[in-house]
């Protein structure tokens, strides 16, 4: 997938890839990054604010999507596209560390679709987001939660099963891990 600008070259169109990145994607991702850094709480904070930051670029130009298959390419006008920008983070951090890599979602919306996008897509999404944040504020503030019964209800609907991890639950998980390790070691030496 790619996000590019088309330019006329005679009677043909040519993709110009650097301009959309340098003039739209990069400035929005840098603004999002600055907002996140400037609003991060100090390590001594006793309460937290939750912000969801989204970059939105509004274009006054035709937006054309291309769906390519082995046999053909299909063109379709599109009013809105989401660009996912990935920036590699600090290599010295472990791979699982949440701040090692950065992902930015940038919405590119045609100006004639902007009101529809705001009313029917963005605002309902933010409403659901804020409801879920309020339901799970303990997990978000601590950075720890547990969604049980993964083997039984494997789905992406983790939010409904997400619960804060209590000290008692942490200890029961630790005991289960120790029991499993002991069982494996016992089988190996018998």
C-alpha positions as CSV (number, residue, x, y, z in Angstrom):
1,X,0.0,0.0,0.0
2,X,1.2,3.5,-0.7
3,X,0.0,7.1,-0.6
4,X,1.2,9.1,-3.5
5,X,0.4,12.1,-5.7
6,X,-0.3,11.9,-9.4
7,X,1.2,14.3,-11.9
8,X,0.6,14.7,-15.6
9,X,3.5,13.6,-17.8
10,X,2.3,14.1,-21.3
11,X,-0.9,12.0,-21.8
12,X,0.0,9.7,-18.9
13,X,-0.1,10.0,-15.1
14,X,3.0,9.4,-13.0
15,X,3.2,8.8,-9.2
16,X,5.3,11.3,-7.3
17,X,5.9,9.8,-3.9
18,X,8.0,12.3,-1.9
19,X,5.7,15.3,-1.8
20,X,2.7,13.7,0.1
21,X,5.1,12.4,2.7
22,X,7.1,15.6,3.1
23,X,4.2,18.0,2.9
24,X,1.4,16.1,4.6
25,X,2.3,12.9,6.4
26,X,5.6,14.0,8.0
27,X,4.4,17.3,9.4
28,X,1.2,15.6,10.9
29,X,3.2,12.7,12.4
30,X,5.7,15.2,13.9
31,X,2.8,17.3,15.4
32,X,1.3,14.2,16.9
33,X,4.7,13.2,18.4
34,X,5.2,16.7,19.8
35,X,1.8,16.6,21.4
36,X,2.4,13.2,23.0
37,X,5.8,14.3,24.4
38,X,4.5,17.7,25.7
39,X,1.5,16.1,27.4
40,X,3.3,13.1,29.0
41,X,2.8,13.2,32.8
42,X,5.9,13.4,35.0
43,X,7.0,10.2,36.8
44,X,5.6,11.6,40.0
45,X,2.0,12.1,38.7
46,X,-0.8,10.8,40.9
47,X,-3.5,11.1,38.2
48,X,-3.5,10.9,34.5
49,X,-5.4,12.4,31.6
50,X,-6.1,10.2,28.6
51,X,-5.6,11.7,25.2
52,X,-6.2,10.1,21.8
53,X,-4.4,12.1,19.2
54,X,-5.3,11.8,15.5
55,X,-3.7,13.7,12.6
56,X,-6.2,14.8,9.9
57,X,-5.2,16.2,6.5
58,X,-7.9,17.8,4.4
59,X,-7.4,17.7,0.6
60,X,-9.1,19.7,-2.1
61,X,-8.1,17.4,-4.9
62,X,-9.5,14.2,-6.4
63,X,-8.6,11.2,-4.3
64,X,-8.4,8.0,-6.3
65,X,-7.9,4.5,-4.9
66,X,-6.3,1.8,-7.0
67,X,-7.1,-1.8,-6.3
68,X,-4.6,-4.0,-8.0
69,X,-5.0,-7.7,-8.7
70,X,-3.0,-10.1,-10.9
71,X,-5.3,-9.4,-13.9
72,X,-6.2,-5.7,-13.6
73,X,-6.2,-2.5,-11.8
74,X,-9.5,-0.9,-10.7
75,X,-9.7,2.9,-10.0
76,X,-12.3,4.3,-7.7
77,X,-12.8,7.8,-6.2
78,X,-12.5,7.6,-2.4
79,X,-13.4,10.4,0.1
80,X,-11.1,9.3,2.9
81,X,-8.1,7.1,3.4
82,X,-6.1,6.2,6.6
83,X,-2.3,6.3,6.3
84,X,-0.4,4.3,8.9
85,X,3.0,5.7,9.5
86,X,5.6,3.5,11.3
87,X,8.8,5.0,12.8
88,X,11.4,2.7,14.1
89,X,12.3,3.5,17.7
90,X,15.2,3.1,20.0
91,X,17.1,-0.1,19.1
92,X,18.5,-0.4,22.7
93,X,14.9,-1.0,24.1
94,X,13.6,-4.5,24.2
95,X,11.4,-5.6,21.2
96,X,8.2,-5.8,23.4
97,X,8.7,-2.3,25.0
98,X,5.7,-0.1,24.2
99,X,7.8,3.0,23.2
100,X,10.3,1.3,21.0
101,X,8.4,1.8,17.8
102,X,5.9,4.5,17.0
103,X,2.8,4.1,14.8
104,X,0.8,7.1,13.7
105,X,-2.7,6.9,12.2
106,X,-3.2,9.9,9.8
107,X,-6.6,10.5,8.2
108,X,-6.6,12.1,4.8
109,X,-10.1,13.4,4.0
110,X,-11.5,15.1,1.0
111,X,-12.9,18.6,1.9
112,X,-16.4,17.7,0.5
113,X,-16.5,14.7,2.8
114,X,-15.1,16.4,5.9
115,X,-18.5,17.1,7.7
116,X,-19.7,13.5,7.0
117,X,-16.4,12.1,8.3
118,X,-16.6,14.2,11.5
119,X,-20.3,13.5,12.2
120,X,-20.6,9.8,11.2
121,X,-17.1,8.4,11.7
122,X,-14.8,10.4,14.0
123,X,-17.2,11.6,16.7
124,X,-19.0,8.2,17.2
125,X,-15.5,6.6,17.4
126,X,-14.4,9.1,20.1
127,X,-17.6,8.5,22.0
128,X,-17.0,4.7,22.1
129,X,-13.3,5.3,22.9
130,X,-14.2,7.6,25.9
131,X,-16.8,5.1,27.2
132,X,-14.1,2.3,27.1
133,X,-11.5,4.5,28.8
134,X,-13.9,5.2,31.6
135,X,-14.7,1.5,32.0
136,X,-11.1,0.5,32.1
137,X,-9.4,3.5,33.8
138,X,-7.7,1.2,36.4
139,X,-6.0,-0.9,33.7
140,X,-4.9,2.2,31.7
141,X,-3.5,4.1,34.7
142,X,-1.5,1.0,35.9
143,X,-0.7,-0.2,32.5
144,X,-1.7,-3.7,33.5
145,X,-4.8,-5.7,32.8
146,X,-5.9,-9.3,32.1
147,X,-8.3,-10.6,29.6
148,X,-9.2,-14.1,30.7
149,X,-10.5,-17.2,28.9
150,X,-8.4,-16.5,25.7
151,X,-8.4,-20.2,24.8
152,X,-12.2,-20.4,25.1
153,X,-13.2,-17.1,23.5
154,X,-10.5,-16.4,21.0
155,X,-11.6,-13.1,19.4
156,X,-10.5,-9.5,19.1
157,X,-13.2,-8.5,21.5
158,X,-10.9,-8.3,24.5
159,X,-12.3,-5.2,25.9
160,X,-15.4,-6.9,27.4
161,X,-13.2,-9.4,29.3
162,X,-10.5,-6.9,30.4
163,X,-10.0,-6.6,34.1
164,X,-7.4,-5.0,36.3
165,X,-4.7,-7.3,37.7
166,X,-4.9,-7.5,41.5
167,X,-2.1,-8.6,43.7
168,X,-4.0,-11.8,44.5
169,X,-4.4,-12.5,40.8
170,X,-0.7,-11.8,40.1
171,X,0.2,-14.3,42.8
172,X,-2.2,-17.0,41.4
173,X,-0.6,-16.5,37.9
174,X,2.8,-16.8,39.4
175,X,1.8,-20.0,41.3
176,X,0.4,-21.5,38.0
177,X,3.6,-20.7,36.2
178,X,5.7,-22.3,38.9
179,X,3.5,-25.4,38.9
180,X,3.9,-25.7,35.2
181,X,7.7,-25.3,35.3
182,X,7.8,-27.9,38.2
183,X,5.7,-30.3,36.2
184,X,7.9,-30.0,33.1
185,X,11.1,-30.4,35.1
186,X,9.7,-33.4,37.0
187,X,8.7,-35.1,33.7
188,X,12.2,-34.4,32.3
189,X,14.1,-36.0,35.2
190,X,11.7,-39.0,35.7
